[in-house]
Amino acid sequence: MKITVACAQVRVQPGRPEVNTRKALEYIEKAKAEQVDILLLPEQMLPGYLLGDLWEQKAFLKDCESYGKDLIAATDGICVIFGNIALDPDHVNEDGRIRKYNAAFIAQNGKLLRGGLPYPFISKTALPDYREFDDSRYFHSIAKLLPELHPDTIEDLVRPVEVTIRGEKIKLGVFICEDGWTENYYYNVPALLCKNGAQLLCNISCSPFTLQKNRKRNELFSAQAKKCDLPLLYCNCIGIQNNGKDVFTFDGCSCFYDKDGSLLADAPAFEEALLTGTFDTRTGHLSSKAPVHPMLNETEEIFTSLNYGGREFLKQLGIHKMTIGLSGGIDSAVTAAFYVHILGPENVLLLNIPSQYNSDVTKNLARRMAESLGTNYAVVPIQEIIDKTVEQFNSTRIHNFATGKEQTLQVSPFALENIQARDRGARVIAGMASLWGGGFSCNSNKSEMTVGYATFYGDIAGVAALIGDLWKHQVYALGRYLNEAVYHKEVIPEEVFTIKPSAELSASQTVGKGGDPIIYPYHDYLFRAFIESWYKDAPEEYLSWYLQHTLEEHIGCERGLVDQLFPDAASFINDLERWWNLFCGLSVAKRIQAPPILAISKRAYGYDHRESQLGPYYSRRYLEMKANVLK
Amino acid sequence: MKITVACAQVRVQPGRPEVNTRKALEYIEKAKAEQVDILLLPEQMLPGYLLGDLWEQKAFLKDCESYGKDLIAATDGICVIFGNIALDPDHVNEDGRIRKYNAAFIAQNGKLLRGGLPYPFISKTALPDYREFDDSRYFHSIAKLLPELHPDTIEDLVRPVEVTIRGEKIKLGVFICEDGWTENYYYNVPALLCKNGAQLLCNISCSPFTLQKNRKRNELFSAQAKKCDLPLLYCNCIGIQNNGKDVFTFDGCSCFYDKDGSLLADAPAFEEALLTGTFDTRTGHLSSKAPVHPMLNETEEIFTSLNYGGREFLKQLGIHKMTIGLSGGIDSAVTAAFYVHILGPENVLLLNIPSQYNSDVTKNLARRMAESLGTNYAVVPIQEIIDKTVEQFNSTRIHNFATGKEQTLQVSPFALENIQARDRGARVIAGMASLWGGGFSCNSNKSEMTVGYATFYGDIAGVAALIGDLWKHQVYALGRYLNEAVYHKEVIPEEVFTIKPSAELSASQTVGKGGDPIIYPYHDYLFRAFIESWYKDAPEEYLSWYLQHTLEEHIGCERGLVDQLFPDAASFINDLERWWNLFCGLSVAKRIQAPPILAISKRAYGYDHRESQLGPYYSRRYLEMKANVLK
């Protein structure tokens, strides 16, 4: 028999079960109209997934359960598999709150079907507790259930669900998101489902976008389908969800794999879609008329995700207008061009905010950019207020009530740099934004965030850091992409790509001289290793690789660069410790108070990469190696 | 035989195993000098506990293991039980990184003793994943080990450790922190240890201070000792540890319970100590010459914890001086008096920063406070800069490059309030602090944090929010305590306690009129329920309690107040939704960028109470009730 199967790749709005229920019902009706027999909806379709501790709120949980009943009631003539929270009010989680499962419900004709559990739902088996995921914080697990249920093994509990379609019985191997990412878990859920008789594997997910993640998923899921000799349906949602410090996009990219592991069809990224196919129960083959979309390169992926995420996040916050400080440098240029693309030029206000240290070069570049973007632009000079502030501070009489003495203090050159940065951010941009309406932008990139090259309440401020998860070289590439593929003209002037970066906060930091001590072709890659390497490489590894002449291949920077920059170990160590101290030191304090970041990498600052303020640590082996080499 | 047992209540410095190793070795020597037979050191003695994702760094983990060997080597003639990370390099955690356990090592004469595991350590069984705890993110669990080890049940793995003291064998029931908090876990570890033959229960902990927590621990641990009919040693560390957004203090309060459950002795709070006692193997009784310290009341507990935590946190950050904005209101008064107590009056700079809206009353109060504290004081008026800013903003010509038209915008009264707040915080306080040296203070309290009554980059700024986990009524009580019990004089003038709170940001917000819309005797308790109620009560519960006339007892405010404030349901609903919308709305964005909070309550904003930006949600039942009652 031929069965029509479908994935409803829908937009999920976290924390709004009433909105998500309407969406699910809409897609159930669509599926019915297309004679779909089995419809998949994403993991946590009704509540959303990244909810923080809203997962503890009883009223919310009960609502999700109640809306779930509405969905179940709408399944006459169709089998619908949807993700929702499952409550067991008779038991508690280990935190003492109502017991809950990250569950899949399989409903048909208004009734729920069962798998291997003594409950009318399937529970997620593999609960991820890394990166932005906190499943064990919220959800009970089958592993914890085992001693209560007394089965021989977990294998007895992970069973397919038998559904009857037009008189024929089919065993669906339903599993949830991480259950398909079997690499490091003891139980291989798809293999267990297969062993227990599944005829079709159905994975429902709520899986955030990460650069290169779909390639990895294709490898893993395709191998599973092949190994099980079963077709696999993968249903993921779209939308954005956040964990406070990080905003994640969900790209969907729902797809079908046939039993030989081949990718048959996929849904477009970041769009709602009903992806349909035909499962032949006789041959066990899956087929689909839908296309397979081409893979994007890195910059295309970055643009697509930030474009979607930036747009959706502003929409969610109710922000329709943005104010952006435009220095003439690459970071603010890319951010400005991006927001103009997202909101339209009429809704963006670009501010050039010069002091005496800003060059005509950058001021003109800023103006040219605003002109080519056709947007709103103003120049707000700060020198007068800076001068008055310095004068006020230098003349402020501090009275000591113990001694009766008075003193004055003097603004140092370093203090003056931060005074300028805060005047731009907290006085001008925040102030003008409140007049213009909407929010204002944080233009910091990931390289700066890594070492805290930004001023508290100055440039690390705003509603979101759109390019906060991009290394400097990715910012440049995105700038080129905006010119070439989005605007099809040079909205970001060529000079912005070629001038040496400078903060222009003092006479020694100028566009000609530079003044930015980060050597991006090397440090971008070193810093990336600081945060993105899976085993969290530390100075011990970097020094040892330097000494073995393998550092470049380990961190991925250009060959030959390291020897050129650091002809001797002392200079290498000096540089390494300078940045490591900043990475583990003051920059952590800055990141704690930084705006939310649009997360796209395999490790973003914020809730994805959790940090305590501890200060730098150097291991025994590092200190020994260092002592040896500097002897 | 009589055996000398001891708890080394030591200061643990998170992320610094070399420092902690020196400390542990020092206490092992002390214990040897006092002929101690069995010495307990705290959970995660060497690495510390709240480390964020430093738990992923291989070099750090290997160092902890290596320093652990130093400790083991120092155990000639003594049995030492200490917490450390245990690595299993042959296996991976579910995240694919090296497998690690939150472990207790039991060492004697340079060798490790075993319990029920096939490893030379004891693993924590109950892994907390609530509040600030993320054990499952980092540590492998016995539950996950079960299918690999194939025992019949977990009970086979949770066994006492047999140690030989002067020829006599004693079975020690060693367990780690949460294993003693058995309320909601399936396995009762102390009961299993008892069943498997333990003669003495030894709990090593790294347990943060929370108001009232020691009372609860005494109840639970005493009941366990009694039920098992075994004495119980509880060893906790002191120090501070943080999770980025929250700084936790560790009060120690290590103690001994006899087998009848009675509390025999305890170590002083927030001090290092070697608490010793005698265990009689014949009678099974424990005894000690050490005293039991009296319990503190709430305000004493708050003062003690903040005093210790504030001091240690500044020390850790290397901050010896502080700048504090002093408005004349209670929050800045308490904060200022506290920092003067912590750092000494010579190191504190108090700034009164008046605009045209500040009254002589508050300006004089600020001056009187600085005088009575004998500290440094300056007045930095902002009206001139504010006027110039308004003039500059109002006259800034915004050019639209699409239409060629220009426009100007006008500063609104609301924008002006925020301009003043940011000028105080980001220009004056941050600027003057950079001249004075050290850091500056965030004076926000928990009531304001709940509803976002503070300005981004204005008053929610600084190195830490010392009173950020205190409700307004706790701030007042702490102010009284500082006057009466700390300074023994009125450093905070009486008027500061009695004037109506006002932000003094406009002509309508004055000291006489008030202008603060929060009615603290009611809203303090409502807001407390928003965040601190275990089941996260929501508008559904509040409205239903209001209608049942039980709201006051549920939230704990004064009787009679609710009817007086809200004679009809419409006014109640109006007020509730106003604050709930703020609590779930813009205030979340503000908390995401807020400074670290000194956490003392059972639920602090930050990493303890994790928040996504989602906006307010009202449940079906709430909306039905509301519709009914407003009909």
Interface residues (C-beta under 8 A of the other chain):
Chain A: P14 G15 R16 E18 G48 L50 L51 G52 D53 L54 E56 Q57 K58 A59 F60 K62 D63 S66 V92 N93 E94 D95 G96 R97 I98 A126 L127 P128 D129 Y130 D134 S136 R137 A143 K144 L146 P147 E148 T153 I154 E183 N184 Y185 Y186 Y187 Q241 N242 N243 G244 K245 Q316 L317 P345 E346 L349 A370 E371 L373 G374 T375 N376 Y377 A378 V380 E384 I385 K388 T389 Q392 F393 T396 R397 I398 H399 N400 F401 A402 L409 Q410 V411 S412 F414 A415 N418 I419 R422 D423 G425 A426 R427 A430 G431 M432 S434 L435 W436 F456 Y457 G458 A461 V463 W534 Y535 K536 D537 A538 P539 E540 E541 V588 A589 I592 Q593 A594 P595 P596 Y607 H609 R610 E611 S612 Q613 L614 G615 Y617 S619 R620 R621 Y622
Chain B: P14 G15 R16 E18 G48 L50 L51 G52 D53 L54 E56 Q57 K58 A59 F60 K62 D63 S66 V92 N93 E94 D95 G96 R97 I98 A126 L127 P128 D129 Y130 D134 S136 R137 A143 K144 L146 P147 E148 T153 I154 E183 N184 Y185 Y186 Y187 Q241 N242 N243 G244 K245 Q316 L317 P345 E346 L349 A370 E371 L373 G374 T375 N376 Y377 A378 V380 E384 I385 K388 T389 Q392 F393 T396 R397 I398 H399 N400 F401 A402 L409 Q410 V411 S412 F414 A415 N418 I419 R422 D423 G425 A426 R427 A430 G431 M432 S434 L435 W436 F456 Y457 G458 A461 V463 W534 Y535 K536 D537 A538 P539 E540 E541 V588 A589 I592 Q593 A594 P595 P596 Y607 H609 R610 E611 S612 Q613 L614 G615 Y617 S619 R620 R621 Y622
